[in-house]
């Protein structure tokens, strides 16, 4: 009898799921930015990637510890290497996902941060900011700044006891790299307080755009259009559109105020955004900023290749380069 009830429940749930999917698929679509998100006129939202949850843990292979914390309306995942000794450089990381999807808790980012913390022997805060369309931009930027302020407060014992706030780094991929850049601009305009210093920043396949075509962007027209749609729909209130300095740093008169001394930019040879990554570095050099920026191009690879295929030789090489960057004095 119990087995029959369980079987009936399985059929009921399966039917309900299929009915819900078929119903939403028959509704008019407001906009479709595959493989990120599809939004229907009736308010239904479908996210296609980044929805799985990987719990915090002590990684059996590396000994890296992680835990989740909550503050204000936000959350984050903290990481420490095995047997942390003394105060460690601190990475504050912002995940990608086009402002619409992914989280600090997805398997992709849990694996990425675990690997990087193990290789670099650093502490890390992986920020879980709010997503569009429920929370359109600039919500993610506001959340990111709140996360920085919370980190600087040293209110968590892992940060208080193990993080050297004189050796802070920002990092992110795609939309998260965009957010990291914006936070570095804001750091350059604010007094962070005694003992707090932003040393550097790394941007992996950064999400930057612009109205004017640069380089040879006319490669994958579909991918380019999807990238533009991400910004337009994530920030519907942006009057400047694709030339908003938030997404086109070359239009930012305050670019020279970037609040760190070293920047590492990764671009991928098959990524439609690669020209924007190079343009960002060139604009930074022209801005009057006094720091050092380096661009690394990985030939034959696509957007955020190291996250999609983390076990390849090129992805492992990237982790080694990042680990060295995060430990330079």
Secondary structure by P-SEA (a helix, b strand, c coil): caaaaaaaaaaaaaaaaaaaaaaaaaccccccccccccccccbbbbbccccccccccccccccbbbbccccccccbbbbbccccccccbbbbbbbbccccccccccaaaaaaaaaaaaaacbbbbbbbcccccccccaaaaaaaaaaaaaaaacccccccccccccbbbbbbcaaaaaaaaaaaaaaaaccccccccccbbbbcccccccccccccccccaaaaaaaaaaaaaacccccccccccccccccccccccccccbbbbbbbccccaaaaaaaaaaaaaaccccbbbbbbbbccccccccccccccaaaaaaaaaaaaaaccc
